[in-house]
Amino acid sequence: MVDAIGWLFASILTAFANAFHAITHPGEWLAWLPYINRPMPTPEVKESLMRFIYYGASREFFFVLLVLFLILTAIGLWRRPVMWAYVRGLEWFANTIGRAVAWVGLIMVIQQIVIVFLQRIFRVAQIEFGAFGIGFTKDLSWWSEELKLYNAMIVALCVTYTFVQGGHVRVDLVYSNVSYRWKKAIDMIGSLVFMVPVAALTWLFAWFFFWRVMVVPNTSASDGLDKLLLKARAVRWNIETIGFSPNGFDAYFLFKLLILSFVALTFLHALAFFWRSFLEFVEGPESDGKYLDRDTLGEGEEAYEGTH
């Protein structure tokens, strides 16, 4: 027990040094950025990519985030309006992304209609866009398979928007029968004990799942930094471009990127939900839903609120 506590405090203290070093030495882990999908010219550039891959889902990165959370929470406890600013900012971020991505549903419907008309009525095999001498031509099967990406965008990027709007299905066996403060305590515990650990664990596997379709040799969650630096000697880009059909959609790595986006948004909103629940717990029922920006169907539609 003593060893575990010592390890925890040592990791927290080390997080300050790790964060300072990462900020002051960006070239050690970001030198690969100018060479995305281009040959990396030097061993140092290749090693920077491997450091980025390792630290992106490492224990060190987790403790940097933990320390940042503790600092922000301490500042919020000292100045409660600052904590409300965290909540409002993160909820605004979730709502903005969700409301913007929701329009993808309309684009998806229009694109499907266009595909059907071009394929069944006009017997067109391709769709081409061009401007300023630059053209983009793809087979109709490519555009048809791309519709799955729109579905994935709505699911992955609207998850926290739906949470803010209260649209997720909840199984309520105890929650409705306890007092207001107990509800907020359950929300706080749920955000830290369930949302954050699940998001962190999912990120760990999704991070390496993403990089396995971006570079070779393959990376793994079990690889240490030393092993990845050894692999850096042979690392090269190998971005996944294999479709389900010969002329089908060939950017399936974007689905892996959406998984990471989904987990990151969930992690951020878990923190926002914890801070909101804490503030509502401390300030009492009069603060319930304070600053909460939820969509409405409009005046005269109150009977339908909560049913969509």
N, C-alpha and C positions, 0 to 999 in steps of 0.2 A: 504494500500500500504506500509506504514511504517512498519507495523507488518510483512508483507511478506518479505520485504528486511531484517529486523532484523532476522527473522527465517532462511533465506538463509545464512546470514553471520554466524549465530550461528551454523548452521549445518556444514558449511565449517570448522570453527574453531574446532568443536567437532571431525571432521573427523581425524585430526592429533592425538588427544588423542586415538581415537578408533583404528587407525592403529598401533600406538605404543603399545597399550595394547595387540592387537592380535598377534603382532610379539614377544612380551616378555612373553606372556602366551599361548603358542601353545597348552598346555595340556587341556585348557578349551574348545577347540573346535576341537581338533584332536585326543583326547584320544581313540576314537572309531575305528581308522584306523586298529589297529592290530586284530580287532574282526569282520572284514567284513565277513558276512555269518556265524558267530559263535556267540554263546550266549554271551551277554555283562555281565560281572561279577558283576559290582558295579553300584549303582545309579549315581556316578560321571561320569562313562563312558557313560551311557545312556543320561545324561544331556549334555555331550559334543557333542553327535550326534545331539540332538535337537538344540543346539546353532548353530552348523554348518548349519543345515537346515534353521533355521531362518535367520541368517546373510547372507546366500548365495543369498538371493533375497530381502534384506532389504534396507530401506532408508539409513541406516548407510553405507552399502557396496557401494551403488551408490555414496554417497558423497566422500567416500575414492577414488573411481575411478575418480570422477570429480576433486578432488584436485590433484591426480597424473597426470591427463591430463593437468591441468593448470600449474603445475610445469614443466612438460616436454615441454610444449609449450613455457613457459617463457625461459627455457634454450635454446630451438631452436631459439627463436627470438634473443637471445644474441649471439649465435653461429650458424649461418645458416647451416654450414656443419653437425652439430649434428642433426638438423631436417631432413636433407637429409638422415642421417644414420638411423633415425627412419623409414623413408619411405622405404628405400632399405631393411632394416631388415624385416619389416612386409610384403613387397611384395615378398621377397625371401621365407619367411615362407609360404605364400599363394601358391606360385608357387611350392615349394617343396612338400607340402601336396597334391596339385592337381595332379602333375605329378606322384607321387607315387600311389595315389588312382586310377588314370586312368587305371592302370594295372589290377584293379579289374574287369574291363569290359572283359578283355581277360580270366581271371580266370572263370568268370561267363559263358562265352560261352563254354569253355572247359568242365566245370562241367556239363553243360546241355547236351552236346554231350555224355559224359560218362554215365550219368543217362539214356539217351534214349537207348544206346547200351546195358547197363546192364539189363535194364528193359524189353526191347522189343525183344532182340536177345538172351541174355544169361539167362534170367528169374531169375536174381539175386534179392534178396529182401533187402539186406543190403550191406553197404560199411564199411569196417573195416580198421583202421590204427593201427599199433602197433610198439613199439620200446622200448628196455630196460625193458621189462616186463610190459609196460604200454600200454593198448589197448583203442581204441576209436571206438565204434561200434554204428552206427545209421541206421535206416530204410531209404530206398530210398526216402520215402515221406518227411523225415526230411531234407535231402539234397536238395530235390526239393523246399521245402518251404524256405529254407535258401537263395535261389537265390534272394528273395525279399530284404534281408539284403544288398546284393551287390548293388542293384539298389539304396537303400537308402544311402549307403556310397558314391556313386558317386554324388548324388544330394546334400547331406549335406556337404561333405568335399571338393568338387570341386567348391563350389559356389564362393569363393573369388578368386580362380585361374581363373575362367571364367571371373570374373570382371576385373582382371588385364589384361587378354588377350583381353578384349573388346568384349567378346562373348555374353553378354546379349542383349536381344532385347530392343531397346530404341524407345519411341514415341517422335519424334522431331518436335515440332510445332514452337518453338521460338529459340531454342539453335543455330541452324545453321545460323540464320540471325542476330546474335548480334556479337559485337566485341570480340576479344580474351579475354580481361580482364573481360568483362561481362560473358563470358562462365565460367571463373574460379570462379567468384563470385557466379554464379548459382551452380557450383559444391560444393563450400564451404557451401553455405546455405543448399543445398540438403543433404549433409552428416550430418550436425548437426541438421537440423530441421526434416528430414525424417528418415534417416538411423539409427541414434543413438536412438531416442525415440521409433521407432518401434522395434528395437533390444532389448531395455531395457524392453518394455512392454511384448514382446514375451518371454524373459527370465523369467520374473516374473511368468508367468503361466506355462511355460515348466519346470521350476525348481520344482515346487510342483507337477506337473503332473508326473515327474520322481520319486519323493520320495513316491508318493502314491502307486507305484507298487514295492517299496523296503522295506517299513516298515509298521507296524500297531502299534498303531492306526493311521489312515490317518491324514496327515497334510494338511493345507490349507493356501492360501495366506492371508486369513483374520485372521489367528491365530497370536496373539501376543506372545512375548517371554515367558511371565508368563504362558500362556495357554500351550505352547509347553513343558515347563519344568514340568508342571503337568502331561502331557501325557507321559513324560519320565519314569514315574514309571512303565508303562505297555508296553513300546516300545520293539519290537522285530523284527527281520528280517522276511520279508515275500516276498522274491523276486519272481516276476512273472515268472512262468514256465508253463503257460497254452498255448497249441498249438491249432490250428484250427482243427486238426485231432488227433486221439489217439497217433500216432507215429510221429506227425509232429514237426516242429521246435518249440522249447520251450524256447527260450531266447528273447522274445519280449521286455524285458526291454532295450535291446540294441538299439531299435528304439528310445526310449525315450532319451537315452544317445546321440544318433546322433542328435536329435533336439537341445539339449544343445550345442553340438559341432558346429552345424550350426549357432546358434545365436551368440556364442562366436566369431567365425571367422568373422561373419558379423560385429559385434561391433568393433572388432580390425581393420578391414579394413575400416570401416567408419572413424576412426581416421587417418589411413594412407592416405586415399583419401583427407581428409580435409587438412592435412599437405602438401601433394603433390600439391593440388590446390592452397594453399596459397603461396607456394614457386614459382610455375609457374606464379602466379599473380604478385608477387613482382619482379621476375627476368625477366619477359617478354617472348615473343614468342620463343626466342632462347633456353629457358629451357623446352619447351614443349616436354614431353616424355623423359626427362632426366633420365638416369639410368633405364629406363623401360625395363624389360626383357620379351619380348614377343617371343613366339614360331614362327617358320617359317617352311614352307613346303620344303624349300631348294632352291638352286640356279636353276633358270629357271622356277620356279613355281609362280612367282610374280603375274601373272594374276589371280591366284586362291586365293591369300591372302585375308583374310577378309570374305571369303565365307563359311568357315567351322565352 
